[in-house]
Amino acid sequence: MKTFKISSPKDFEPFCLKIIQKEYPSTIILKGDLGAGKTTFVRTFISLLDSEILVSSPTFTLMNIYKTNPYTIHHFDLYRLNNSYEATEWGFDEFVVDCDFSFIEWAERAIDLIPSNHTLITIEHGTIETERFLSISSINNP
């Protein structure tokens, strides 16, 4: 897995375009510490489809739904959940597959509900405040 240096949100665009063009699976796990840029990645992705949509973190709502032409995008933040059972209780297992693209932050809270074919994006803080390192890979489990 190759790692790429990110200096601004605009640097996320080539990776977002590859996902839009279906070069990677459409269920995307976003992994990174608080403030690493997970929601910023989703904001960049959606802005490429519709620059009028305001994207916010779903930390307290657990899920935000965005509709662009022609896609429906679900953005999850599972940070406040304790386990897969809690995720199933509010329908995560259905919502995650009932859209064109799913972005999931803190997926480890419900990892057994994640589709076996997915994209893993890891975003890590760099040595300066605006610097990040991104790695992306396709996970294709049987």
N, CA, C and O atoms as a DFTB+ gen file, in Angstrom:
568 C
 N C O
     1  1       0.845      -1.163       0.000
     2  2       0.000       0.000       0.000
     3  2       0.899       1.237       0.000
     4  3       1.776       1.388       0.850
     5  1       0.660       2.114      -0.969
     6  2       1.457       3.322      -1.095
     7  2       0.843       4.451      -0.278
     8  3      -0.379       4.547      -0.161
     9  1       1.691       5.302       0.285
    10  2       1.251       6.437       1.088
    11  2       1.530       7.722       0.322
    12  3       2.577       7.871      -0.309
    13  1       0.575       8.651       0.385
    14  2       0.669       9.910      -0.346
    15  2       0.630      11.073       0.631
    16  3      -0.132      11.062       1.598
    17  1       1.456      12.072       0.370
    18  2       1.481      13.275       1.198
    19  2       0.341      14.196       0.767
    20  3       0.153      14.456      -0.421
    21  1      -0.408      14.679       1.740
    22  2      -1.538      15.582       1.507
    23  2      -1.236      16.908       2.197
    24  3      -0.985      16.942       3.402
    25  1      -1.259      17.992       1.437
    26  2      -0.968      19.310       2.008
    27  2      -2.204      20.183       2.152
    28  3      -2.195      21.161       2.900
    29  1      -3.281      19.826       1.430
    30  2      -4.524      20.597       1.512
    31  2      -5.679      19.682       1.102
    32  3      -5.453      18.641       0.486
    33  1      -6.908      20.060       1.437
    34  2      -8.056      19.241       1.032
    35  2      -8.128      19.001      -0.480
    36  3      -8.642      17.973      -0.920
    37  1      -7.626      19.929      -1.260
    38  2      -7.625      19.775      -2.719
    39  2      -6.821      18.536      -3.133
    40  3      -7.102      17.931      -4.168
    41  1      -5.836      18.166      -2.336
    42  2      -5.020      16.986      -2.643
    43  2      -5.809      15.682      -2.516
    44  3      -5.354      14.642      -2.992
    45  1      -6.985      15.722      -1.880
    46  2      -7.849      14.540      -1.797
    47  2      -8.557      14.257      -3.124
    48  3      -8.985      13.129      -3.370
    49  1      -8.681      15.266      -3.971
    50  2      -9.500      15.145      -5.182
    51  2      -9.147      13.963      -6.093
    52  3     -10.063      13.266      -6.531
    53  1      -7.879      13.699      -6.400
    54  2      -7.592      12.558      -7.288
    55  2      -8.095      11.225      -6.721
    56  3      -8.517      10.351      -7.478
    57  1      -8.051      11.069      -5.412
    58  2      -8.522       9.831      -4.786
    59  2     -10.047       9.765      -4.828
    60  3     -10.624       8.700      -5.045
    61  1     -10.691      10.905      -4.619
    62  2     -12.148      10.973      -4.706
    63  2     -12.613      10.618      -6.111
    64  3     -13.581       9.876      -6.281
    65  1     -11.931      11.141      -7.109
    66  2     -12.303      10.854      -8.498
    67  2     -12.178       9.369      -8.817
    68  3     -13.010       8.823      -9.542
    69  1     -11.159       8.715      -8.292
    70  2     -11.006       7.272      -8.524
    71  2     -12.171       6.494      -7.920
    72  3     -12.610       5.493      -8.487
    73  1     -12.668       6.942      -6.786
    74  2     -13.822       6.285      -6.165
    75  2     -15.078       6.549      -6.999
    76  3     -15.857       5.629      -7.251
    77  1     -15.280       7.789      -7.426
    78  2     -16.429       8.127      -8.267
    79  2     -16.411       7.302      -9.548
    80  3     -17.458       6.852     -10.015
    81  1     -15.231       7.103     -10.112
    82  2     -15.091       6.345     -11.361
    83  2     -15.098       4.834     -11.133
    84  3     -14.848       4.055     -12.053
    85  1     -15.388       4.432      -9.900
    86  2     -15.530       3.018      -9.528
    87  2     -14.229       2.222      -9.668
    88  3     -14.256       1.016      -9.915
    89  1     -13.095       2.903      -9.509
    90  2     -11.822       2.198      -9.496
    91  2     -11.592       1.510      -8.158
    92  3     -10.706       0.666      -8.028
    93  1     -12.393       1.876      -7.169
    94  2     -12.338       1.280      -5.840
    95  2     -13.765       0.933      -5.426
    96  3     -14.713       1.538      -5.927
    97  1     -13.933      -0.032      -4.518
    98  2     -15.282      -0.352      -4.036
    99  2     -15.965       0.872      -3.416
   100  3     -15.302       1.756      -2.873
   101  1     -17.293       0.910      -3.505
   102  2     -18.059       2.102      -3.109
   103  2     -18.386       2.177      -1.623
   104  3     -18.969       3.164      -1.175
   105  1     -18.024       1.160      -0.852
   106  2     -18.086       1.260       0.610
   107  2     -16.687       1.639       1.069
   108  3     -15.729       0.900       0.844
   109  1     -16.575       2.792       1.710
   110  2     -15.264       3.342       2.048
   111  2     -15.126       3.474       3.558
   112  3     -15.895       4.187       4.203
   113  1     -14.146       2.785       4.109
   114  2     -13.805       2.933       5.522
   115  2     -12.761       4.038       5.620
   116  3     -11.726       3.997       4.955
   117  1     -13.053       5.022       6.462
   118  2     -12.117       6.116       6.706
   119  2     -11.524       5.921       8.089
   120  3     -12.230       5.967       9.096
   121  1     -10.235       5.704       8.122
   122  2      -9.546       5.417       9.383
   123  2      -8.573       6.551       9.689
   124  3      -7.824       6.991       8.816
   125  1      -8.590       7.015      10.924
   126  2      -7.680       8.078      11.333
   127  2      -8.090       8.627      12.681
   128  3      -9.231       8.459      13.110
   129  1      -7.165       9.276      13.342
   130  2      -7.428       9.881      14.642
   131  2      -8.430      11.022      14.504
   132  3      -8.737      11.460      13.395
   133  1      -8.934      11.497      15.636
   134  2      -9.792      12.673      15.634
   135  2      -9.041      13.830      14.973
   136  3      -7.874      14.082      15.274
   137  1      -9.725      14.522      14.077
   138  2      -9.122      15.666      13.407
   139  2      -8.163      15.329      12.288
   140  3      -7.479      16.217      11.780
   141  1      -8.094      14.060      11.886
   142  2      -7.151      13.671      10.831
   143  2      -7.586      14.141       9.451
   144  3      -6.745      14.371       8.582
   145  1      -8.896      14.286       9.239
   146  2      -9.374      14.728       7.933
   147  2     -10.389      13.791       7.298
   148  3     -10.620      13.861       6.091
   149  1     -10.992      12.925       8.081
   150  2     -11.959      11.968       7.539
   151  2     -13.180      12.687       6.957
   152  3     -13.575      12.421       5.822
   153  1     -13.767      13.584       7.723
   154  2     -14.925      14.331       7.211
   155  2     -14.505      15.270       6.096
   156  3     -15.278      15.504       5.168
   157  1     -13.314      15.804       6.166
   158  2     -12.803      16.664       5.093
   159  2     -12.708      15.876       3.790
   160  3     -12.986      16.418       2.721
   161  1     -12.319      14.602       3.868
   162  2     -12.278      13.764       2.674
   163  2     -13.685      13.640       2.079
   164  3     -13.859      13.784       0.869
   165  1     -14.681      13.375       2.917
   166  2     -16.067      13.252       2.439
   167  2     -16.537      14.575       1.848
   168  3     -17.188      14.592       0.803
   169  1     -16.214      15.673       2.504
   170  2     -16.588      17.002       2.007
   171  2     -15.987      17.237       0.614
   172  3     -16.664      17.757      -0.273
   173  1     -14.743      16.861       0.423
   174  2     -14.089      17.010      -0.877
   175  2     -14.770      16.133      -1.919
   176  3     -15.017      16.577      -3.041
   177  1     -15.071      14.897      -1.556
   178  2     -15.749      13.965      -2.463
   179  2     -17.083      14.549      -2.935
   180  3     -17.359      14.595      -4.134
   181  1     -17.894      14.988      -1.995
   182  2     -19.225      15.495      -2.338
   183  2     -19.138      16.800      -3.116
   184  3     -19.963      17.048      -3.995
   185  1     -18.159      17.631      -2.809
   186  2     -18.022      18.900      -3.537
   187  2     -17.708      18.674      -5.012
   188  3     -18.029      19.519      -5.848
   189  1     -17.090      17.557      -5.338
   190  2     -16.830      17.244      -6.744
   191  2     -18.116      16.891      -7.488
   192  3     -18.184      17.016      -8.710
   193  1     -19.126      16.454      -6.756
   194  2     -20.409      16.086      -7.352
   195  2     -21.419      17.227      -7.303
   196  3     -22.228      17.387      -8.217
   197  1     -21.369      18.025      -6.225
   198  2     -22.305      19.136      -6.050
   199  2     -21.696      20.116      -5.054
   200  3     -21.683      19.860      -3.850
   201  1     -21.204      21.216      -5.550
   202  2     -20.497      22.184      -4.705
   203  2     -21.434      22.967      -3.786
   204  3     -20.965      23.709      -2.924
   205  1     -22.741      22.815      -3.954
   206  2     -23.713      23.538      -3.133
   207  2     -24.040      22.813      -1.818
   208  3     -24.605      23.418      -0.907
   209  1     -23.695      21.547      -1.716
   210  2     -24.053      20.759      -0.531
   211  2     -23.083      21.049       0.607
   212  3     -21.866      21.011       0.427
   213  1     -23.639      21.338       1.780
   214  2     -22.826      21.546       2.972
   215  2     -22.665      20.202       3.687
   216  3     -23.651      19.545       4.018
   217  1     -21.431      19.808       3.918
   218  2     -21.128      18.524       4.541
   219  2     -20.662      18.770       5.966
   220  3     -19.793      19.604       6.220
   221  1     -21.261      18.024       6.893
   222  2     -20.865      18.136       8.292
   223  2     -20.589      16.747       8.851
   224  3     -20.978      15.738       8.262
   225  1     -19.922      16.711       9.978
   226  2     -19.620      15.437      10.622
   227  2     -20.898      14.853      11.223
   228  3     -21.674      15.572      11.853
   229  1     -21.119      13.550      11.030
   230  2     -22.298      12.911      11.618
   231  2     -22.043      12.368      13.028
   232  3     -22.690      11.405      13.440
   233  1     -21.122      12.963      13.763
   234  2     -20.754      12.455      15.084
   235  2     -21.959      12.276      15.999
   236  3     -22.058      11.261      16.688
   237  1     -22.871      13.234      16.019
   238  2     -24.010      13.141      16.937
   239  2     -25.251      12.540      16.291
   240  3     -26.121      12.019      16.989
   241  1     -25.341      12.606      14.961
   242  2     -26.503      12.039      14.268
   243  2     -26.259      10.605      13.822
   244  3     -27.200       9.919      13.425
   245  1     -25.037      10.145      13.877
   246  2     -24.569       8.829      13.424
   247  2     -24.530       8.697      11.911
   248  3     -23.665       7.993      11.390
   249  1     -25.436       9.350      11.182
   250  2     -25.441       9.234       9.727
   251  2     -25.980      10.516       9.106
   252  3     -26.962      11.085       9.582
   253  1     -25.330      10.960       8.047
   254  2     -25.844      12.025       7.194
   255  2     -26.085      11.436       5.822
   256  3     -25.316      10.596       5.355
   257  1     -27.144      11.873       5.178
   258  2     -27.473      11.427       3.825
   259  2     -27.352      12.630       2.902
   260  3     -27.889      13.703       3.175
   261  1     -26.632      12.425       1.803
   262  2     -26.463      13.474       0.811
   263  2     -26.958      12.945      -0.527
   264  3     -26.662      11.813      -0.909
   265  1     -27.713      13.775      -1.230
   266  2     -28.213      13.401      -2.550
   267  2     -27.627      14.354      -3.576
   268  3     -27.808      15.569      -3.506
   269  1     -26.923      13.771      -4.525
   270  2     -26.392      14.531      -5.648
   271  2     -26.982      13.898      -6.898
   272  3     -27.605      12.839      -6.822
   273  1     -26.800      14.514      -8.006
   274  2     -27.294      13.928      -9.245
   275  2     -26.166      13.151      -9.887
   276  3     -25.215      13.783     -10.346
   277  1     -26.193      11.856      -9.954
   278  2     -27.300      10.913      -9.730
   279  2     -27.120      10.052      -8.470
   280  3     -27.766       9.010      -8.359
   281  1     -26.271      10.448      -7.530
   282  2     -25.887       9.547      -6.434
   283  2     -26.546       9.879      -5.090
   284  3     -26.893      11.024      -4.800
   285  1     -26.697       8.828      -4.292
   286  2     -27.049       8.970      -2.878
   287  2     -25.835       8.505      -2.082
   288  3     -25.287       7.431      -2.329
   289  1     -25.429       9.328      -1.130
   290  2     -24.220       9.069      -0.350
   291  2     -24.591       9.038       1.131
   292  3     -25.244       9.952       1.633
   293  1     -24.174       7.992       1.818
   294  2     -24.375       7.886       3.264
   295  2     -23.026       8.058       3.945
   296  3     -22.036       7.433       3.564
   297  1     -23.002       8.914       4.958
   298  2     -21.781       9.199       5.703
   299  2     -22.047       8.847       7.161
   300  3     -22.888       9.466       7.813
   301  1     -21.329       7.854       7.666
   302  2     -21.531       7.348       9.018
   303  2     -20.366       7.728       9.921
   304  3     -19.219       7.798       9.481
   305  1     -20.675       7.968      11.178
   306  2     -19.659       8.117      12.210
   307  2     -20.094       7.226      13.366
   308  3     -21.038       7.551      14.087
   309  1     -19.408       6.108      13.541
   310  2     -19.798       5.109      14.538
   311  2     -19.070       5.283      15.862
   312  3     -19.110       4.395      16.714
   313  1     -18.410       6.413      16.042
   314  2     -17.586       6.653      17.235
   315  2     -18.352       6.440      18.537
   316  3     -17.797       5.911      19.500
   317  1     -19.610       6.842      18.577
   318  2     -20.387       6.774      19.822
   319  2     -20.995       5.399      20.083
   320  3     -21.606       5.183      21.130
   321  1     -20.835       4.470      19.146
   322  2     -21.390       3.129      19.346
   323  2     -20.395       2.237      20.074
   324  3     -19.183       2.433      19.984
   325  1     -20.917       1.267      20.786
   326  2     -20.063       0.329      21.508
   327  2     -19.817      -0.953      20.737
   328  3     -18.783      -1.597      20.919
   329  1     -20.761      -1.337      19.871
   330  2     -20.626      -2.631      19.188
   331  2     -21.577      -2.729      17.997
   332  3     -22.360      -1.818      17.725
   333  1     -21.486      -3.853      17.300
   334  2     -22.308      -4.091      16.114
   335  2     -23.790      -4.182      16.443
   336  3     -24.637      -3.787      15.642
   337  1     -24.098      -4.702      17.619
   338  2     -25.504      -4.822      18.008
   339  2     -26.172      -3.440      18.008
   340  3     -27.276      -3.286      17.487
   341  1     -25.512      -2.453      18.583
   342  2     -26.069      -1.095      18.608
   343  2     -26.236      -0.556      17.191
   344  3     -27.217       0.128      16.899
   345  1     -25.288      -0.858      16.312
   346  2     -25.384      -0.408      14.921
   347  2     -26.572      -1.059      14.211
   348  3     -27.279      -0.406      13.443
   349  1     -26.783      -2.333      14.469
   350  2     -27.898      -3.052      13.859
   351  2     -29.234      -2.517      14.366
   352  3     -30.208      -2.461      13.615
   353  1     -29.279      -2.128      15.621
   354  2     -30.515      -1.611      16.218
   355  2     -31.070      -0.406      15.460
   356  3     -32.287      -0.264      15.346
   357  1     -30.208       0.459      14.943
   358  2     -30.712       1.621      14.202
   359  2     -30.603       1.458      12.687
   360  3     -30.816       2.415      11.942
   361  1     -30.271       0.246      12.230
   362  2     -30.357      -0.059      10.802
   363  2     -29.099       0.145       9.989
   364  3     -29.161       0.185       8.760
   365  1     -27.948       0.275      10.649
   366  2     -26.706       0.495       9.906
   367  2     -26.495      -0.557       8.829
   368  3     -26.110      -0.225       7.707
   369  1     -26.743      -1.827       9.154
   370  2     -26.493      -2.915       8.212
   371  2     -27.320      -2.777       6.937
   372  3     -26.912      -3.275       5.888
   373  1     -28.465      -2.115       7.002
   374  2     -29.277      -1.866       5.811
   375  2     -28.859      -0.575       5.111
   376  3     -28.744      -0.532       3.886
   377  1     -28.632       0.482       5.908
   378  2     -28.246       1.766       5.320
   379  2     -26.917       1.688       4.571
   380  3     -26.744       2.361       3.554
   381  1     -25.985       0.885       5.054
   382  2     -24.640       0.858       4.475
   383  2     -24.642       0.337       3.036
   384  3     -23.742       0.659       2.261
   385  1     -25.642      -0.463       2.678
   386  2     -25.699      -1.007       1.315
   387  2     -26.794      -0.372       0.467
   388  3     -26.892      -0.653      -0.727
   389  1     -27.618       0.482       1.072
   390  2     -28.756       1.075       0.384
   391  2     -28.428       2.467      -0.156
   392  3     -29.164       3.426       0.080
   393  1     -27.318       2.561      -0.879
   394  2     -26.897       3.847      -1.442
   395  2     -25.830       3.580      -2.491
   396  3     -25.426       2.437      -2.705
   397  1     -25.379       4.640      -3.138
   398  2     -24.333       4.496      -4.155
   399  2     -22.935       4.487      -3.543
   400  3     -22.052       3.763      -4.005
   401  1     -22.738       5.302      -2.490
   402  2     -21.457       5.363      -1.794
   403  2     -21.707       5.447      -0.297
   404  3     -22.574       6.198       0.149
   405  1     -20.949       4.677       0.484
   406  2     -21.003       4.738       1.943
   407  2     -19.623       5.093       2.459
   408  3     -18.640       4.434       2.122
   409  1     -19.546       6.127       3.270
   410  2     -18.312       6.503       3.955
   411  2     -18.502       6.213       5.433
   412  3     -19.476       6.668       6.033
   413  1     -17.587       5.466       6.026
   414  2     -17.754       5.021       7.401
   415  2     -16.537       5.408       8.232
   416  3     -15.425       4.934       7.998
   417  1     -16.772       6.274       9.199
   418  2     -15.737       6.620      10.172
   419  2     -15.921       5.726      11.389
   420  3     -17.050       5.424      11.775
   421  1     -14.823       5.305      11.993
   422  2     -14.826       4.442      13.179
   423  2     -15.532       3.110      12.883
   424  3     -16.322       2.625      13.692
   425  1     -15.241       2.535      11.731
   426  2     -15.872       1.283      11.294
   427  2     -15.563       0.109      12.210
   428  3     -16.318      -0.863      12.241
   429  1     -14.470       0.182      12.951
   430  2     -14.113      -0.926      13.833
   431  2     -15.185      -1.172      14.900
   432  3     -15.201      -2.238      15.515
   433  1     -16.072      -0.214      15.128
   434  2     -17.154      -0.385      16.101
   435  2     -18.229      -1.359      15.608
   436  3     -19.029      -1.866      16.395
   437  1     -18.237      -1.611      14.297
   438  2     -19.230      -2.531      13.718
   439  2     -18.609      -3.278      12.541
   440  3     -19.255      -3.468      11.510
   441  1     -17.369      -3.697      12.695
   442  2     -16.604      -4.250      11.567
   443  2     -17.263      -5.466      10.935
   444  3     -17.119      -5.682       9.731
   445  1     -17.981      -6.264      11.712
   446  2     -18.612      -7.443      11.141
   447  2     -19.828      -7.106      10.284
   448  3     -20.390      -7.999       9.650
   449  1     -20.245      -5.849      10.246
   450  2     -21.365      -5.423       9.401
   451  2     -20.901      -4.736       8.117
   452  3     -21.721      -4.362       7.279
   453  1     -19.601      -4.572       7.965
   454  2     -19.044      -3.895       6.793
   455  2     -19.027      -4.883       5.620
   456  3     -18.607      -6.027       5.791
   457  1     -19.478      -4.457       4.429
   458  2     -19.387      -5.348       3.260
   459  2     -17.960      -5.845       3.055
   460  3     -16.997      -5.110       3.275
   461  1     -17.838      -7.103       2.631
   462  2     -16.506      -7.710       2.506
   463  2     -15.634      -7.013       1.467
   464  3     -14.414      -6.964       1.619
   465  1     -16.241      -6.477       0.425
   466  2     -15.488      -5.704      -0.562
   467  2     -15.655      -4.226      -0.223
   468  3     -16.758      -3.683      -0.289
   469  1     -14.555      -3.588       0.138
   470  2     -14.611      -2.185       0.509
   471  2     -13.267      -1.512       0.247
   472  3     -12.268      -2.165      -0.055
   473  1     -13.276      -0.215       0.368
   474  2     -12.064       0.580       0.232
   475  2     -11.629       1.011       1.630
   476  3     -12.448       1.439       2.443
   477  1     -10.345       0.894       1.895
   478  2      -9.793       1.359       3.164
   479  2      -8.917       2.578       2.895
   480  3      -7.939       2.506       2.150
   481  1      -9.284       3.693       3.513
   482  2      -8.490       4.918       3.421
   483  2      -8.013       5.249       4.831
   484  3      -8.813       5.393       5.754
   485  1      -6.717       5.364       4.976
   486  2      -6.129       5.751       6.256
   487  2      -5.531       7.138       6.093
   488  3      -4.775       7.400       5.157
   489  1      -5.884       8.025       7.022
   490  2      -5.355       9.393       7.006
   491  2      -4.637       9.615       8.338
   492  3      -5.217       9.443       9.410
   493  1      -3.373       9.999       8.244
   494  2      -2.575      10.223       9.451
   495  2      -2.050      11.646       9.479
   496  3      -1.776      12.248       8.441
   497  1      -1.917      12.170      10.686
   498  2      -1.335      13.499      10.865
   499  2       0.129      13.482      10.451
   500  3       0.835      12.494      10.649
   501  1       0.574      14.598       9.871
   502  2       1.983      14.757       9.545
   503  2       2.699      15.503      10.659
   504  3       2.189      15.614      11.774
   505  1       3.875      16.007      10.350
   506  2       4.669      16.694      11.361
   507  2       4.265      18.158      11.529
   508  3       4.540      18.761      12.567
   509  1       3.611      18.735      10.510
   510  2       3.092      20.092      10.644
   511  2       1.564      20.032      10.597
   512  3       0.999      19.046      10.123
   513  1       0.899      21.067      11.079
   514  2      -0.551      21.047      11.274
   515  2      -1.344      20.726      10.014
   516  3      -2.342      20.009      10.090
   517  1      -0.932      21.233       8.867
   518  2      -1.698      21.045       7.639
   519  2      -1.293      19.791       6.853
   520  3      -1.908      19.475       5.834
   521  1      -0.293      19.097       7.307
   522  2       0.213      17.933       6.571
   523  2      -0.492      16.648       7.019
   524  3      -0.684      16.405       8.211
   525  1      -0.870      15.836       6.028
   526  2      -1.470      14.527       6.282
   527  2      -0.817      13.518       5.349
   528  3      -0.209      13.874       4.339
   529  1      -0.959      12.262       5.715
   530  2      -0.522      11.162       4.849
   531  2      -1.706      10.244       4.637
   532  3      -2.356       9.820       5.593
   533  1      -1.984       9.938       3.378
   534  2      -3.124       9.121       3.006
   535  2      -2.651       7.853       2.342
   536  3      -1.748       7.871       1.505
   537  1      -3.273       6.747       2.723
   538  2      -3.071       5.492       2.004
   539  2      -4.440       4.956       1.636
   540  3      -5.409       5.145       2.370
   541  1      -4.516       4.286       0.496
   542  2      -5.795       3.784      -0.010
   543  2      -5.586       2.396      -0.583
   544  3      -4.594       2.140      -1.265
   545  1      -6.522       1.502      -0.307
   546  2      -6.436       0.158      -0.863
   547  2      -7.826      -0.464      -0.966
   548  3      -8.745      -0.108      -0.228
   549  1      -7.950      -1.390      -1.890
   550  2      -9.175      -2.168      -2.039
   551  2      -9.050      -3.422      -1.189
   552  3      -8.023      -4.100      -1.217
   553  1     -10.089      -3.725      -0.442
   554  2     -10.137      -4.941       0.358
   555  2     -11.211      -5.820      -0.261
   556  3     -12.378      -5.435      -0.324
   557  1     -10.817      -6.989      -0.713
   558  2     -11.743      -7.906      -1.347
   559  2     -11.692      -9.231      -0.619
   560  3     -10.892     -10.106      -0.948
   561  1     -12.558      -9.371       0.378
   562  2     -12.608     -10.601       1.159
   563  2     -13.663     -11.532       0.563
   564  3     -14.686     -11.080       0.049
   565  1     -13.403     -12.821       0.636
   566  2     -14.399     -13.767       0.094
   567  2     -15.672     -13.782       0.910
   568  3     -16.603     -14.520       0.588
